Amino acid sequence: MRISYNQNNNQLIGQLSRLNQEQNRLQIQLSSGQRIQSAAEAPATADRVMGISSRKGQLQALSNNLNQARGVAEGALFAMEQLKSVADKAIGSLQRMAEMTDATELAGQASQMDQLLEQAIPLGNTDVDGQYVFGGGHASVPPYTVVRYQAGDVLVDATQPVDPATGLPPAQSGPVTVPDELVGRIAFVRFTGTAQAGQELTYRVGERSELSPFPDVTASQEQAAYFNRMIAARDAGFQEDHAALEGMADSLDDGQEALNLGMLETGTLINGIETLEGINASRFQQLEDTVSKELDIDLAETIVRFRNSQSAYEAALSSSSRIMGLSLLDYLR
């Protein structure tokens, strides 16, 4: 039975079309580097890749949280290291004041203590991207606020009870009018951060885990008390109160111990955060590798297949032209 000319040609054209489509598909793979260009080409693969991409997004969010937490912790550690340096100098200044008898020398050391205090307050209000590191749960506002002596104010003794409404000792404590040398200087420091421990802001760093990079609020409250002890030492120096100066050394030493403990805890926290960052980075890379296996082409293999496809197409095109020519002659007979 003779095959019709049109039927024969249609078969040849169909074969050439399939070979051309395969060649184009391989060419697109080579240009994009990926096996599939749309989900419709391989639905199962596309579903797996979408699931992996979702997990990658979750890991990226956790990594961002870890990075922010590490920034806060590193900012806190740096501030504590600087505060420790200030505390060391404050103890030295206090010791020198306790040994001095000359009023001018005492006033000079008291002024140095005041300068150290002015350095310390901004360190206590250190912020990282707007987050005050010693603020705990109130990290959006400076944790330490100061009130300065004004002419006619009363002298605040940090050892006396203070009226919360005024920030000053009650009248029966026998207030002393502020001397001229203290006017304009810091009178006392308030802590305005989180009132209770355990209320510090936290960052989600795992599916079921959170951490707070903020130093313990108890230590932050203690730091405010330390600032006020520095104020008391400064004021005692200006007033030549040797009895008060001699009794203050231990209280400043206690403040140093709190800073040392805070630095140790924060340094340990930073190490833990860096460990978590390494684990997350490893997991992220594993997911990247999985996606690569699902989508990326084998370049060498695809090049070989493309060249073979080109050769097959050219051969089919050549043979088709001969066959179609013979079929036409056969048809004319």
Summary of the structure (lengths in Angstrom):
residues: 333
radius of gyration: 38.6
end to end distance: 15.3
largest distance: 134.7
contacts: 983
relative contact order: 0.16
helix: 68%
strand: 8%
